[in-house]
Amino acid sequence: MSYAYETIADIIRLSEEHNLSFGDVVMRTELEQYDRNEKEITKEIKHRLDIFKASIKDGLRNLKRTQSNMSGGEAARLIARKPLFMSDISYKAMSYAIAVNEANAKMFKVVACPTAGSCGVMPGAVQAVAEHYELDTPTLVKGFLAAAGVGNVVSNRACVAGAVGGCQAEVGTAACMAAAAIVEMMGGTARQVGHAVALCMKNLLGLACDPVAGLVEVPCVKRNGVYAVHAITAAELALAGIESQIPPDEVIEAMNNIGRAMPAALRETSDGGLAVTETGLAIAEKVRSL
């Protein structure tokens, strides 16, 4: 029996046919396609989960501003105060996601999931949920596998690079991966994972990639914080039984089509959007003079 998949629908079908979770199907595929056993795959995932935690700590501990002076120390400022409006989980997810992206901007080690520019969303959301519910490592491993399956599908059928599809492809995919991980970690069905992906991505369609001065800082750092919360929202909806009218694979296809139709100025070139505002151009000029 082959567990190969090309679409989210394939993973859901295999899950239901074999009474496996979404993440379990992805593990079976890994075992089938690569010369590694389950212990080796799990060890590698645990290593990445350790980097998640380390990058959060690095971002919270290192308070220095980056060389561009556009980011640094803001995650620590958030963690030092109590939220006024948000739940503890969402607030922590936002803070952790910003911490990871601040760490990335300072050249600390991060996990590109799926890219360095979107590296805070999944660690922030997953770690916040894991801490709140005191989830064990095997549960986090299953969540990581579910996220990996989603990332694989988007990478192979669409794109995850801002230069190709705008930030909807980067932070959008990251948020979908995080939402999938959370649903899996909380015991949701494969169909609920699929709906979380669809609900997450379809509310990100058309998001431009417009980094100021060509650096992955503005708007990227805080954008990761915002979309870590977006991922939790999508997971909450899916776990409550809310379904997307448009299936996840069709949403992914729409994202790909929209991204490729975007003007080049909105696809990581820094020739449009925030990058060419008066302030954005002034920052770019300062950065060039460093």
C-alpha positions as CSV (number, residue, x, y, z in Angstrom):
1,M,0.0,0.0,0.0
2,S,1.4,3.4,-1.0
3,Y,1.0,6.4,1.2
4,A,2.3,8.9,-1.5
5,Y,0.2,12.1,-1.7
6,E,0.1,15.1,-3.9
7,T,-2.8,17.0,-2.4
8,I,-4.4,17.7,1.0
9,A,-7.3,15.7,-0.3
10,D,-5.0,12.7,-0.8
11,I,-3.8,12.9,2.8
12,I,-7.4,13.1,4.1
13,R,-8.4,10.1,2.0
14,L,-5.5,8.0,3.2
15,S,-6.2,9.0,6.8
16,E,-9.8,7.9,6.6
17,E,-9.1,4.7,4.6
18,H,-6.5,3.6,7.2
19,N,-7.8,5.1,10.4
20,L,-4.7,7.3,10.7
21,S,-4.3,10.9,11.7
22,F,-3.1,13.5,9.2
23,G,0.4,13.5,10.7
24,D,0.5,9.7,10.8
25,V,-0.1,9.6,7.0
26,V,2.8,12.0,6.5
27,M,5.1,9.8,8.7
28,R,4.1,6.7,6.6
29,T,5.0,8.6,3.5
30,E,8.4,9.6,4.9
31,L,9.1,6.0,5.8
32,E,8.1,4.9,2.4
33,Q,10.1,7.4,0.4
34,Y,13.3,7.8,2.3
35,D,15.8,5.3,3.7
36,R,15.2,6.2,7.3
37,N,13.3,4.5,10.1
38,E,10.7,6.2,12.4
39,K,13.2,6.7,15.2
40,E,15.5,8.6,12.9
41,I,12.7,10.8,11.5
42,T,11.4,11.5,15.0
43,K,14.9,12.4,16.2
44,E,15.3,15.0,13.4
45,I,11.9,16.5,14.2
46,K,12.8,16.7,17.9
47,H,16.0,18.6,16.9
48,R,13.9,21.1,15.0
49,L,11.5,21.5,17.9
50,D,14.5,22.2,20.1
51,I,15.6,24.9,17.7
52,F,12.0,26.4,17.9
53,K,12.5,26.8,21.6
54,A,16.0,28.0,21.4
55,S,15.1,30.7,18.8
56,I,12.3,31.9,21.0
57,K,14.7,32.3,23.9
58,D,17.4,33.9,21.7
59,G,14.9,36.5,20.5
60,L,13.6,37.2,24.1
61,R,17.1,37.4,25.7
62,N,18.9,39.5,23.1
63,L,17.6,43.0,23.4
64,K,19.9,44.7,21.0
65,R,18.6,46.4,17.9
66,T,19.6,45.1,14.6
67,Q,22.2,46.8,12.5
68,S,19.4,48.5,10.5
69,N,17.8,49.6,13.8
70,M,14.4,48.4,12.4
71,S,13.8,45.6,15.0
72,G,15.0,44.1,18.2
73,G,13.8,44.0,21.8
74,E,10.1,44.2,21.1
75,A,9.2,40.6,21.8
76,A,10.7,41.0,25.3
77,R,8.7,44.2,25.8
78,L,5.5,42.2,25.0
79,I,6.4,39.3,27.3
80,A,7.1,41.7,30.2
81,R,3.5,43.0,30.3
82,K,0.1,41.4,30.5
83,P,-2.3,41.5,27.5
84,L,-5.1,43.9,27.6
85,F,-7.4,42.2,25.1
86,M,-6.0,38.9,23.9
87,S,-6.1,35.4,25.5
88,D,-2.8,34.3,27.1
89,I,-2.3,31.7,24.3
90,S,-2.7,34.2,21.5
91,Y,-0.6,36.8,23.2
92,K,2.2,34.4,23.9
93,A,2.0,33.1,20.3
94,M,2.3,36.6,18.9
95,S,5.2,37.4,21.3
96,Y,7.1,34.2,20.6
97,A,6.7,34.6,16.8
98,I,8.1,38.1,16.9
99,A,11.0,36.8,19.1
100,V,11.9,34.2,16.5
101,N,11.9,36.7,13.7
102,E,14.0,39.1,15.8
103,A,16.5,36.3,16.3
104,N,16.5,35.6,12.6
105,A,17.3,39.3,11.9
106,K,20.3,39.0,14.2
107,M,21.6,35.8,12.6
108,F,20.6,33.3,15.3
109,K,19.7,29.8,14.2
110,V,16.1,29.4,13.2
111,V,14.0,26.7,11.4
112,A,12.8,28.0,8.0
113,C,9.2,26.8,8.1
114,P,8.8,27.3,5.2
115,T,11.1,30.3,4.8
116,A,13.4,32.4,7.0
117,G,11.1,35.4,6.5
118,S,8.1,33.4,7.9
119,C,10.1,31.4,10.5
120,G,8.3,32.8,13.6
121,V,4.7,31.8,12.9
122,M,4.9,28.1,13.5
123,P,7.2,28.1,16.5
124,G,5.2,30.9,18.1
125,A,1.8,29.3,17.7
126,V,2.9,25.7,18.4
127,Q,4.9,26.5,21.5
128,A,2.2,28.7,22.9
129,V,-0.4,26.0,22.6
130,A,2.0,23.3,23.8
131,E,2.9,25.3,27.0
132,H,-0.7,26.1,27.8
133,Y,-2.0,22.5,27.5
134,E,1.3,20.9,28.7
135,L,1.5,18.8,25.6
136,D,4.2,16.1,25.4
137,T,6.9,15.8,22.8
138,P,5.2,12.9,20.8
139,T,2.2,15.2,20.4
140,L,4.4,18.0,19.1
141,V,6.1,15.6,16.7
142,K,2.7,14.6,15.3
143,G,1.8,18.3,14.9
144,F,5.1,18.9,13.1
145,L,4.4,16.1,10.7
146,A,1.0,17.5,9.9
147,A,2.6,20.9,9.2
148,A,5.2,19.2,7.1
149,G,2.6,17.5,5.0
150,V,0.9,20.9,4.3
151,G,4.2,22.5,3.5
152,N,5.0,19.7,1.1
153,V,1.7,20.1,-0.8
154,V,2.0,23.9,-1.1
155,S,5.7,23.7,-2.2
156,N,4.9,21.1,-4.9
157,R,1.6,22.5,-6.2
158,A,2.1,26.2,-5.7
159,C,5.0,28.2,-4.1
160,V,6.4,29.3,-0.8
161,A,8.7,32.1,-2.0
162,G,7.7,35.7,-1.7
163,A,9.6,36.4,-4.9
164,V,7.2,34.1,-6.7
165,G,3.9,34.5,-4.9
166,G,4.1,37.4,-2.5
167,C,3.9,37.1,1.2
168,Q,0.7,35.0,1.0
169,A,3.1,32.3,-0.2
170,E,5.5,32.7,2.7
171,V,3.7,33.8,5.9
172,G,0.5,32.4,4.4
173,T,1.9,28.9,4.1
174,A,3.6,29.3,7.5
175,A,0.2,30.1,9.1
176,C,-1.4,27.1,7.3
177,M,1.3,24.8,8.6
178,A,0.9,26.2,12.1
179,A,-2.9,25.8,12.0
180,A,-2.5,22.2,10.8
181,A,-0.1,21.4,13.5
182,I,-2.4,22.8,16.2
183,V,-5.4,20.9,15.0
184,E,-3.3,17.7,14.9
185,M,-1.9,18.3,18.4
186,M,-5.4,18.9,19.8
187,G,-6.7,15.6,18.4
188,G,-8.6,17.0,15.4
189,T,-9.5,14.9,12.4
190,A,-7.7,15.0,9.1
191,R,-10.7,16.8,7.6
192,Q,-10.5,19.4,10.3
193,V,-6.8,19.9,9.5
194,G,-7.8,20.4,5.9
195,H,-10.4,23.0,6.8
196,A,-8.0,24.8,9.1
197,V,-5.6,25.1,6.1
198,A,-8.4,26.4,3.8
199,L,-9.8,28.9,6.4
200,C,-6.3,30.1,7.1
201,M,-5.0,30.6,3.6
202,K,-8.1,32.1,2.0
203,N,-8.0,35.0,4.5
204,L,-4.4,35.7,3.4
205,L,-4.9,35.8,-0.4
206,G,-3.2,38.7,-2.1
207,L,-0.8,39.6,0.7
208,A,2.1,41.5,-0.8
209,C,5.8,40.9,-0.1
210,D,7.2,44.4,0.3
211,P,10.3,44.4,2.6
212,V,11.6,47.8,3.5
213,A,15.3,48.2,2.4
214,G,15.2,44.6,1.1
215,L,15.6,43.3,4.7
216,V,13.4,40.7,6.4
217,E,12.4,43.0,9.2
218,V,9.7,45.5,8.2
219,P,6.9,44.4,7.9
220,C,8.1,40.8,8.3
221,V,8.9,40.7,12.1
222,K,5.5,41.9,13.3
223,R,3.6,40.3,10.5
224,N,4.8,36.9,11.9
225,G,3.3,37.9,15.2
226,V,0.0,38.8,13.7
227,Y,-0.3,35.6,11.6
228,A,0.6,33.3,14.5
229,V,-2.6,34.5,16.0
230,H,-4.3,34.1,12.6
231,A,-3.2,30.4,12.6
232,I,-4.7,29.8,16.0
233,T,-7.9,31.4,14.9
234,A,-8.2,29.1,11.9
235,A,-7.5,26.1,14.1
236,E,-10.1,27.2,16.6
237,L,-12.7,27.5,13.8
238,A,-11.9,24.1,12.4
239,L,-11.9,22.3,15.8
240,A,-15.4,23.9,16.4
241,G,-16.6,22.1,13.2
242,I,-16.6,25.2,11.0
243,E,-15.8,24.3,7.4
244,S,-14.5,26.1,4.4
245,Q,-16.8,26.1,1.4
246,I,-13.8,26.1,-0.8
247,P,-11.6,23.0,-0.4
248,P,-8.0,23.5,0.7
249,D,-6.4,22.3,-2.5
250,E,-8.5,24.8,-4.5
251,V,-7.5,27.6,-2.0
252,I,-3.9,26.7,-2.5
253,E,-4.4,26.8,-6.3
254,A,-6.0,30.2,-6.0
255,M,-3.1,31.5,-3.9
256,N,-0.7,30.3,-6.6
257,N,-2.6,32.0,-9.4
258,I,-3.0,35.2,-7.5
259,G,0.7,35.3,-6.6
260,R,1.9,34.8,-10.1
261,A,-0.5,37.5,-11.3
262,M,0.9,40.0,-8.9
263,P,3.0,42.8,-10.2
264,A,6.7,42.2,-9.7
265,A,6.8,45.2,-7.4
266,L,4.8,43.3,-4.8
267,R,6.9,40.2,-4.9
268,E,10.0,40.8,-2.7
269,T,11.6,43.3,-5.0
270,S,11.1,46.2,-2.5
271,D,9.8,48.2,-5.5
272,G,6.3,48.6,-4.1
273,G,4.1,48.7,-1.1
274,L,5.6,49.8,2.2
275,A,9.1,49.7,0.7
276,V,8.4,52.8,-1.4
277,T,6.6,54.9,1.1
278,E,8.3,58.1,2.1
279,T,9.5,56.6,5.4
280,G,10.4,53.3,3.8
281,L,12.6,55.0,1.2
282,A,14.3,57.1,4.0
283,I,15.1,53.9,5.9
284,A,16.5,52.3,2.8
285,E,18.8,55.3,2.3
286,K,20.0,55.1,5.9
287,V,20.6,51.3,5.5
288,R,22.6,51.9,2.3
289,S,24.9,54.3,4.1
290,L,25.8,51.9,7.0
